[in-house]
Amino acid sequence: MSPTRRFPSHSHKICLHLPFFVRGRAAISPRPFSLAFVLGLLWLLGPMAAVSTAQYSLQTGSPTFTTALPVELGFLNIANGNLHLQVNFGSYPERGSRPLAAGLVYDSRIWNSSIGTWQPTNVPQGGWRFFTNVSPGSVSVFGNRQECDSRTAQYTIYSFSWTDPLGTKRAFQVSTEYDPTLCDAGNNPTDDGFAGDGSGYHMYVVNYTQVSAIYAPDGTQVYPSVKDTNGNYFSLDGNGNVIDPVGRTPVTVTSNCNGNSSQTCYNVLNSQGTRSTYTVTTTSISVSTAFGQTGVNEYSGTITVIQSVQLPDATTYQFGYDSMEN
């Protein structure tokens, strides 16, 4: 995203141009020069999912191949056209070496054509989502079932990837095999290995599909929970809010707040020991693609996007979505 901002006293209007839409192109860009430059680069890069290296083009966050062009609040990865922005609600020094940060993160690579039709499913909510940098992220397990040559039995080989809290996805050189009839190499329920991108992350798998731990290059455990080498750890309360090593809950999340099903309130611990509230309101907009990729159907429908963000001081950022047809 890249915003064009106007600054009345207590309301900021941001015109969003979601890249690669026919309706609803978006962006958060600060200055006219930055907006034009970023959108120009996005236009030149085009829908990178059309190239053969589809997974490369779908990468969000900050993958190792990133060539970053700095923009306000983040960067444009000119290697694949993804615009990555991060808006912090709060940052907290912690016991140990890893501070806690929480806020909103955005990636523009929302489109995925893996099922033969463009779908806005690569990143949810129009590219925006809430994050804490000490969340464990998510693991994906892929099962590849194979037929045996001379029998009707089958065996399954599993592969693994992990997506960190800011959206960077890493595939690991880890493989397990479920082969109860010995028609291939037999059962192999455990394995461990490093991420294939050279980042130094190390994954351990047990019981065929259970990722028991992932470690960062500095030895910090980052999955299934974050724990540093000195034993300082982050946990979750019953509502999924992060509890830090000293027992604080820096941010609590309330869905359907203010009696509005389209609003989510982020209640952030402040320096006075009370909480400041950021209110995010979402809405649905109509979009249609026009990528023109052979063999892939276009999408026409709606997506959920952020309509406004109200800050604790009552300042509001309004997000508007224009149409390329106008």
C-alpha positions as CSV (number, residue, x, y, z in Angstrom):
1,M,0.0,0.0,0.0
2,S,1.1,3.6,-0.4
3,P,-0.9,6.6,1.0
4,T,-1.7,9.9,-0.3
5,R,-2.4,11.9,2.9
6,R,-4.3,15.0,3.7
7,F,-4.0,16.3,7.2
8,P,-7.1,18.0,8.6
9,S,-7.1,18.5,12.4
10,H,-8.3,15.0,13.5
11,S,-8.9,13.0,10.4
12,H,-6.4,11.7,7.9
13,K,-7.7,10.4,4.5
14,I,-5.6,7.8,2.8
15,C,-6.4,6.9,-0.8
16,L,-5.5,3.3,-1.4
17,H,-4.6,1.7,-4.7
18,L,-4.3,-2.0,-4.2
19,P,-1.9,-3.1,-6.9
20,F,-3.1,-5.3,-9.7
21,F,-6.9,-4.7,-9.2
22,V,-9.2,-3.5,-11.8
23,R,-11.4,-2.2,-9.0
24,G,-9.8,-1.1,-5.7
25,R,-6.1,-0.6,-6.5
26,A,-4.3,0.2,-3.3
27,A,-1.3,1.8,-1.5
28,I,-0.2,3.7,1.7
29,S,2.3,6.3,0.4
30,P,3.4,9.3,2.3
31,R,4.5,11.8,-0.3
32,P,3.4,12.3,-3.9
33,F,6.9,11.5,-5.2
34,S,7.0,8.3,-3.1
35,L,3.5,7.2,-4.2
36,A,4.1,7.8,-7.9
37,F,7.5,6.0,-7.8
38,V,6.3,3.0,-5.9
39,L,3.2,2.5,-8.0
40,G,5.3,3.0,-11.1
41,L,7.5,0.2,-10.0
42,L,4.6,-2.0,-9.1
43,W,3.1,-1.4,-12.6
44,L,6.4,-2.3,-14.3
45,L,6.8,-5.5,-12.2
46,G,3.3,-6.6,-13.1
47,P,1.6,-9.7,-11.8
48,M,4.7,-11.7,-11.0
49,A,2.6,-14.8,-10.3
50,A,2.6,-15.3,-14.0
51,V,6.2,-16.4,-14.1
52,S,7.1,-20.1,-13.5
53,T,8.6,-19.5,-10.1
54,A,5.1,-19.0,-8.6
55,Q,6.2,-19.5,-4.9
56,Y,8.9,-16.9,-5.4
57,S,6.4,-14.3,-6.6
58,L,4.0,-15.1,-3.7
59,Q,6.6,-14.5,-1.0
60,T,5.6,-11.9,1.6
61,G,7.4,-10.5,4.6
62,S,11.2,-10.2,4.2
63,P,12.5,-13.3,2.4
64,T,16.3,-13.7,1.9
65,F,16.1,-12.7,-1.7
66,T,14.6,-9.3,-0.8
67,T,16.0,-6.3,-2.6
68,A,14.4,-3.5,-0.5
69,L,13.5,-0.1,-1.7
70,P,12.7,1.9,1.5
71,V,9.3,3.6,1.7
72,E,7.5,5.2,4.7
73,L,6.7,2.5,7.2
74,G,8.4,-0.3,5.3
75,F,9.9,-1.3,1.9
76,L,9.1,-2.4,-1.6
77,N,10.7,-5.7,-2.5
78,I,11.7,-5.0,-6.1
79,A,12.6,-8.7,-6.5
80,N,9.0,-9.7,-6.7
81,G,6.9,-6.5,-6.3
82,N,5.6,-7.0,-2.8
83,L,5.1,-3.9,-0.7
84,H,5.6,-4.6,3.0
85,L,4.6,-2.1,5.7
86,Q,4.6,-2.3,9.5
87,V,2.7,0.0,11.8
88,N,3.6,-0.5,15.5
89,F,1.0,0.0,18.2
90,G,3.6,-0.5,20.9
91,S,7.1,-1.8,21.6
92,Y,8.2,-3.1,25.0
93,P,11.7,-3.9,26.4
94,E,11.7,-7.4,27.8
95,R,13.8,-9.5,30.1
96,G,16.3,-11.1,27.6
97,S,17.4,-9.9,24.2
98,R,14.1,-9.9,22.3
99,P,11.7,-6.8,22.8
100,L,8.0,-7.3,22.1
101,A,6.4,-5.3,19.2
102,A,2.8,-5.4,18.2
103,G,0.7,-3.6,15.5
104,L,-0.5,-4.0,12.0
105,V,1.5,-5.5,9.1
106,Y,0.7,-5.2,5.4
107,D,1.8,-7.2,2.3
108,S,0.5,-6.4,-1.2
109,R,0.9,-9.9,-2.6
110,I,-2.7,-11.0,-1.9
111,W,-3.4,-12.8,-5.1
112,N,-3.0,-16.6,-5.6
113,S,-3.8,-18.6,-8.7
114,S,-2.9,-22.1,-7.4
115,I,-6.4,-23.5,-8.1
116,G,-6.7,-22.1,-11.6
117,T,-8.6,-19.0,-10.6
118,W,-7.2,-15.8,-9.1
119,Q,-8.2,-15.6,-5.5
120,P,-7.3,-13.0,-2.8
121,T,-6.1,-15.7,-0.4
122,N,-2.3,-15.4,-0.3
123,V,-2.7,-12.8,2.5
124,P,-6.1,-12.3,4.3
125,Q,-8.0,-9.0,4.8
126,G,-6.7,-7.2,1.8
127,G,-3.1,-7.7,2.9
128,W,-3.5,-6.3,6.5
129,R,-3.3,-8.4,9.7
130,F,-2.5,-7.9,13.4
131,F,0.9,-9.2,14.6
132,T,3.2,-9.5,17.6
133,N,6.8,-10.4,16.8
134,V,6.8,-13.0,19.6
135,S,3.9,-15.0,18.2
136,P,5.0,-18.5,17.0
137,G,3.7,-18.0,13.5
138,S,2.2,-21.0,11.6
139,V,3.5,-24.3,10.2
140,S,2.3,-25.9,7.0
141,V,2.6,-29.7,6.4
142,F,2.4,-31.0,2.8
143,G,1.7,-34.7,2.2
144,N,2.6,-36.3,-1.1
145,R,1.0,-39.7,-1.5
146,Q,2.7,-42.1,-3.8
147,E,1.5,-45.4,-5.3
148,C,3.9,-48.4,-5.0
149,D,5.1,-49.9,-8.3
150,S,4.0,-53.5,-7.8
151,R,1.3,-53.3,-5.2
152,T,-1.9,-51.4,-4.4
153,A,-0.4,-50.0,-1.2
154,Q,0.6,-46.4,-0.8
155,Y,3.2,-44.4,1.1
156,T,3.2,-40.7,2.0
157,I,6.2,-38.3,2.1
158,Y,5.7,-35.1,4.2
159,S,7.4,-31.8,3.7
160,F,7.3,-28.7,5.9
161,S,7.3,-24.9,5.9
162,W,6.9,-22.2,8.6
163,T,5.6,-18.6,8.2
164,D,6.9,-16.2,10.8
165,P,4.7,-13.5,12.5
166,L,5.6,-10.9,9.9
167,G,4.7,-13.1,6.9
168,T,8.1,-14.5,5.8
169,K,7.6,-18.1,4.7
170,R,10.5,-20.6,4.9
171,A,10.6,-24.1,3.4
172,F,12.8,-26.6,5.4
173,Q,15.0,-29.4,4.2
174,V,13.0,-31.8,6.3
175,S,11.1,-34.9,5.1
176,T,9.3,-37.7,6.9
177,E,7.7,-40.8,5.4
178,Y,4.7,-42.9,6.4
179,D,5.2,-46.4,4.8
180,P,3.5,-49.1,6.9
181,T,3.7,-51.7,4.2
182,L,7.4,-51.2,3.4
183,C,6.7,-50.6,-0.3
184,D,9.2,-47.8,-0.4
185,A,11.9,-47.1,2.3
186,G,9.8,-47.9,5.3
187,N,8.6,-45.6,8.1
188,N,10.7,-42.5,8.9
189,P,8.7,-40.6,11.6
190,T,11.4,-38.1,12.6
191,D,13.7,-35.7,10.9
192,D,15.4,-32.3,11.4
193,G,17.0,-29.8,9.0
194,F,17.7,-26.2,8.1
195,A,15.6,-23.8,6.1
196,G,16.4,-24.0,2.4
197,D,16.9,-20.2,2.1
198,G,20.2,-20.1,4.1
199,S,18.7,-18.1,6.9
200,G,19.9,-20.6,9.6
201,Y,16.5,-21.5,11.0
202,H,16.4,-25.2,12.2
203,M,13.3,-27.4,12.4
204,Y,12.7,-30.6,14.3
205,V,9.8,-33.0,13.4
206,V,8.4,-36.0,15.3
207,N,5.5,-38.4,14.8
208,Y,5.6,-37.8,11.0
209,T,3.8,-34.4,11.0
210,Q,4.4,-32.8,14.4
211,V,6.8,-29.9,14.4
212,S,8.2,-30.1,17.9
213,A,10.5,-27.0,17.6
214,I,12.0,-24.4,15.4
215,Y,15.1,-22.4,16.4
216,A,16.4,-19.1,15.1
217,P,20.1,-18.8,14.2
218,D,20.9,-17.2,17.6
219,G,19.4,-20.3,19.4
220,T,16.1,-18.7,20.3
221,Q,13.2,-21.1,20.1
222,V,10.5,-19.5,17.8
223,Y,8.0,-22.3,17.6
224,P,5.7,-23.6,19.1
225,S,6.4,-20.7,21.5
226,V,9.1,-18.1,21.8
227,K,11.9,-18.8,24.4
228,D,15.4,-17.4,24.5
229,T,18.5,-19.3,25.4
230,N,18.2,-18.1,29.0
231,G,14.8,-19.6,29.5
232,N,12.8,-16.4,29.1
233,Y,9.6,-17.3,27.4
234,F,6.3,-15.8,26.0
235,S,3.0,-17.6,26.4
236,L,-0.7,-17.1,25.5
237,D,-3.7,-16.5,27.8
238,G,-7.0,-18.2,27.2
239,N,-8.0,-15.5,24.6
240,G,-4.8,-15.9,22.6
241,N,-3.2,-12.7,23.9
242,V,0.6,-12.7,24.4
243,I,1.9,-12.9,28.0
244,D,5.5,-11.7,28.3
245,P,8.3,-13.1,30.5
246,V,7.4,-10.8,33.4
247,G,3.7,-11.7,33.4
248,R,2.3,-8.6,31.5
249,T,-0.2,-8.8,28.7
250,P,0.9,-5.8,26.6
251,V,-1.9,-6.0,24.1
252,T,-5.4,-7.5,24.5
253,V,-7.6,-7.9,21.4
254,T,-11.4,-7.5,21.5
255,S,-13.4,-8.6,18.5
256,N,-16.8,-7.1,17.8
257,C,-16.0,-4.2,20.1
258,N,-18.3,-1.2,20.6
259,G,-21.2,-3.5,19.6
260,N,-19.9,-3.4,16.0
261,S,-19.1,-6.7,14.3
262,S,-16.9,-4.9,11.8
263,Q,-14.6,-3.5,14.6
264,T,-11.7,-4.9,16.4
265,C,-10.2,-3.1,19.4
266,Y,-6.5,-3.4,20.3
267,N,-6.0,-2.3,23.9
268,V,-2.3,-1.4,24.3
269,L,-0.5,-1.1,27.7
270,N,0.9,2.4,28.0
271,S,3.6,4.1,30.1
272,Q,1.0,5.2,32.7
273,G,0.1,1.6,33.4
274,T,-3.4,1.9,31.7
275,R,-4.4,0.9,28.3
276,S,-4.8,2.9,25.1
277,T,-7.2,1.7,22.4
278,Y,-6.7,1.4,18.7
279,T,-9.9,0.7,16.9
280,V,-9.8,-1.0,13.4
281,T,-13.0,-1.0,11.3
282,T,-13.2,-3.2,8.2
283,T,-15.6,-3.3,5.3
284,S,-16.1,-5.2,2.0
285,I,-15.2,-3.8,-1.4
286,S,-15.9,-5.1,-4.9
287,V,-12.8,-6.1,-7.0
288,S,-12.1,-7.7,-10.3
289,T,-8.8,-8.8,-11.7
290,A,-7.6,-8.4,-15.3
291,F,-4.2,-10.2,-15.3
292,G,-4.8,-11.9,-18.6
293,Q,-2.8,-15.0,-17.7
294,T,-3.4,-17.9,-20.0
295,G,-5.2,-20.8,-18.3
296,V,-6.1,-18.8,-15.2
297,N,-9.6,-17.5,-14.7
298,E,-10.1,-13.9,-13.5
299,Y,-11.7,-13.1,-10.1
300,S,-14.8,-10.9,-9.6
301,G,-16.2,-10.6,-6.1
302,T,-15.5,-8.9,-2.8
303,I,-12.6,-8.7,-0.3
304,T,-12.5,-7.4,3.3
305,V,-10.3,-4.4,3.8
306,I,-9.6,-1.9,6.5
307,Q,-11.9,1.1,6.3
308,S,-10.5,3.1,9.2
309,V,-8.0,3.1,12.2
310,Q,-8.9,5.3,15.2
311,L,-5.9,6.1,17.4
312,P,-6.1,6.6,21.2
313,D,-6.1,10.4,20.8
314,A,-9.3,10.1,18.6
315,T,-7.3,10.9,15.4
316,T,-8.7,8.7,12.6
317,Y,-7.1,7.4,9.4
318,Q,-9.8,6.8,6.8
319,F,-9.0,4.4,4.0
320,G,-10.6,5.0,0.6
321,Y,-10.5,2.7,-2.4
322,D,-10.8,4.2,-5.9
323,S,-11.6,2.5,-9.2
324,M,-9.2,2.3,-12.2
325,E,-12.2,2.6,-14.4
326,N,-12.9,6.2,-13.2
